[in-house]
Amino acid sequence: MSTPLIIEDRRIDATSGLATDTNSVLEIDESSRPVIVRRCEIIAGNREWGLKLSRVFDATFEACAFSGGSDRAYDQVRGGSVTFRRSTFSNDGQRPIVTSRFNLGKFCDIGIKAGTRDVTFEDCVMNDLLLGDYSIYDQVARPRTRRITLRHCTNPNGGPIIVRGRHADSVIAEVSNVSQLVWPSLVTRVYWSYNRHWGDRRIPANGFALSAEELV
């Protein structure tokens, strides 16, 4: 059974005790629903991620600042119906800045994968997104990452927001300047085949099963 989670007016970093491991500083999973986070600073420092969402549905983040992370400031696997309003995502000198949609690295401001659906950013600031890159959940067939919307969003470094897609649909850009490249299906199949045979083959703690809500 899920329980509501509300976090307001907090500075969250590696000392806050809101993650179960040392990979992130704020970790939220399916045990919390709905999720409301308002006016918070999420400071990843040199941890891999700042915010980590796993199979989270019905979450809203308002007026939050996500910074740092050696891999990404916000990472999500599975889940959906997540909204960010008036929030910023910044590098803070912890990882390379993506300047091209052809970049093959895994680092990014925002990483969304493993069939996550319906994530909306409204009046937000970010440099780039990486959608549908490989995760341990992709050892079995999963839907594409889909219905990711940027609405009135900007890049703090000037120019377009860079979007790189793997097993994903193109972003929906509304009054947002976007430069995006989604891999053709054939390229993604080769990428998936390689990772399934030679990549990370750990079994997730909560298994591979797809819920009906993930398939919508």
RAGI-V748600 format. One record per backbone hydrogen bond with DSSP energy under -0.5 kcal/mol. CO is the residue of the C=O (numbers start at 1). NH is the residue of the N-H. E is the energy in kcal/mol with one decimal. If there is no record, write none. Layout:
BEGIN
co=CO nh=NH e=E
co=CO nh=NH e=E
END
This chain:
BEGIN
co=3 nh=33 e=-1.8
co=5 nh=36 e=-2.7
co=7 nh=38 e=-2.6
co=10 nh=12 e=-0.6
co=10 nh=41 e=-2.4
co=11 nh=13 e=-0.6
co=12 nh=43 e=-3.1
co=13 nh=16 e=-2.0
co=18 nh=27 e=-2.5
co=23 nh=49 e=-2.9
co=25 nh=18 e=-0.6
co=26 nh=52 e=-2.9
co=28 nh=54 e=-2.1
co=29 nh=32 e=-2.0
co=31 nh=3 e=-2.4
co=31 nh=33 e=-0.5
co=34 nh=5 e=-2.5
co=35 nh=60 e=-2.4
co=36 nh=7 e=-2.6
co=37 nh=62 e=-2.7
co=38 nh=9 e=-2.0
co=40 nh=42 e=-0.5
co=40 nh=65 e=-2.3
co=41 nh=12 e=-3.7
co=41 nh=43 e=-0.7
co=42 nh=44 e=-0.7
co=42 nh=67 e=-2.6
co=44 nh=47 e=-1.9
co=45 nh=69 e=-2.8
co=47 nh=70 e=-2.7
co=48 nh=71 e=-2.0
co=48 nh=72 e=-2.0
co=50 nh=25 e=-1.9
co=50 nh=26 e=-2.1
co=51 nh=75 e=-2.7
co=52 nh=28 e=-2.7
co=53 nh=77 e=-2.2
co=54 nh=30 e=-0.6
co=56 nh=80 e=-2.4
co=58 nh=34 e=-0.6
co=58 nh=35 e=-2.4
co=59 nh=83 e=-2.4
co=60 nh=37 e=-2.7
co=61 nh=85 e=-2.8
co=62 nh=39 e=-2.6
co=64 nh=88 e=-2.1
co=65 nh=42 e=-3.3
co=65 nh=67 e=-0.5
co=66 nh=90 e=-2.7
co=67 nh=44 e=-2.8
co=71 nh=108 e=-2.2
co=72 nh=50 e=-0.7
co=73 nh=51 e=-2.5
co=74 nh=111 e=-2.8
co=75 nh=53 e=-2.5
co=76 nh=113 e=-2.3
co=77 nh=55 e=-2.8
co=78 nh=56 e=-0.6
co=79 nh=117 e=-2.0
co=80 nh=58 e=-1.0
co=81 nh=59 e=-1.5
co=82 nh=120 e=-2.5
co=83 nh=61 e=-2.8
co=84 nh=122 e=-3.0
co=85 nh=63 e=-2.6
co=87 nh=125 e=-2.1
co=88 nh=66 e=-3.2
co=90 nh=68 e=-1.0
co=91 nh=94 e=-1.6
co=96 nh=98 e=-0.5
co=100 nh=103 e=-1.4
co=108 nh=73 e=-0.5
co=109 nh=73 e=-0.9
co=109 nh=74 e=-1.5
co=110 nh=130 e=-2.6
co=111 nh=76 e=-2.2
co=112 nh=132 e=-3.2
co=113 nh=78 e=-1.5
co=113 nh=116 e=-0.8
co=116 nh=146 e=-1.9
co=117 nh=81 e=-1.0
co=118 nh=81 e=-0.6
co=118 nh=82 e=-1.7
co=119 nh=149 e=-2.5
co=120 nh=84 e=-2.9
co=120 nh=122 e=-0.5
co=121 nh=151 e=-3.0
co=122 nh=86 e=-2.5
co=124 nh=154 e=-2.0
co=125 nh=89 e=-2.4
co=127 nh=162 e=-2.4
co=128 nh=110 e=-1.1
co=129 nh=164 e=-2.4
co=130 nh=112 e=-2.1
co=131 nh=166 e=-2.6
co=132 nh=167 e=-2.2
co=133 nh=114 e=-0.5
co=135 nh=138 e=-1.7
co=136 nh=139 e=-1.1
co=137 nh=140 e=-1.1
co=145 nh=169 e=-2.6
co=146 nh=118 e=-1.5
co=147 nh=119 e=-1.0
co=147 nh=149 e=-0.6
co=148 nh=172 e=-3.0
co=149 nh=121 e=-2.7
co=149 nh=151 e=-0.5
co=150 nh=152 e=-0.5
co=150 nh=174 e=-3.3
co=151 nh=123 e=-2.8
co=153 nh=177 e=-0.6
co=154 nh=126 e=-2.2
co=154 nh=156 e=-0.5
co=155 nh=158 e=-1.7
co=159 nh=155 e=-0.5
co=161 nh=179 e=-2.8
co=162 nh=129 e=-2.4
co=163 nh=181 e=-2.1
co=164 nh=131 e=-3.0
co=165 nh=183 e=-2.5
co=166 nh=168 e=-1.6
co=167 nh=145 e=-2.3
co=171 nh=173 e=-0.8
co=172 nh=150 e=-2.8
co=172 nh=174 e=-0.6
co=173 nh=175 e=-0.5
co=174 nh=152 e=-2.7
co=176 nh=178 e=-0.7
co=177 nh=161 e=-3.1
co=178 nh=180 e=-0.5
co=179 nh=163 e=-2.7
co=181 nh=165 e=-2.9
co=181 nh=183 e=-0.5
co=184 nh=188 e=-1.9
co=185 nh=189 e=-2.4
co=186 nh=190 e=-1.8
co=187 nh=191 e=-2.3
co=188 nh=192 e=-3.0
co=189 nh=193 e=-2.6
co=190 nh=194 e=-2.3
co=191 nh=195 e=-2.0
co=192 nh=196 e=-2.6
co=193 nh=197 e=-1.4
co=194 nh=198 e=-3.1
co=195 nh=199 e=-1.8
co=199 nh=201 e=-0.6
co=202 nh=204 e=-0.6
co=204 nh=207 e=-1.8
co=211 nh=214 e=-0.6
co=211 nh=215 e=-0.7
co=212 nh=215 e=-0.9
co=213 nh=216 e=-0.7
END
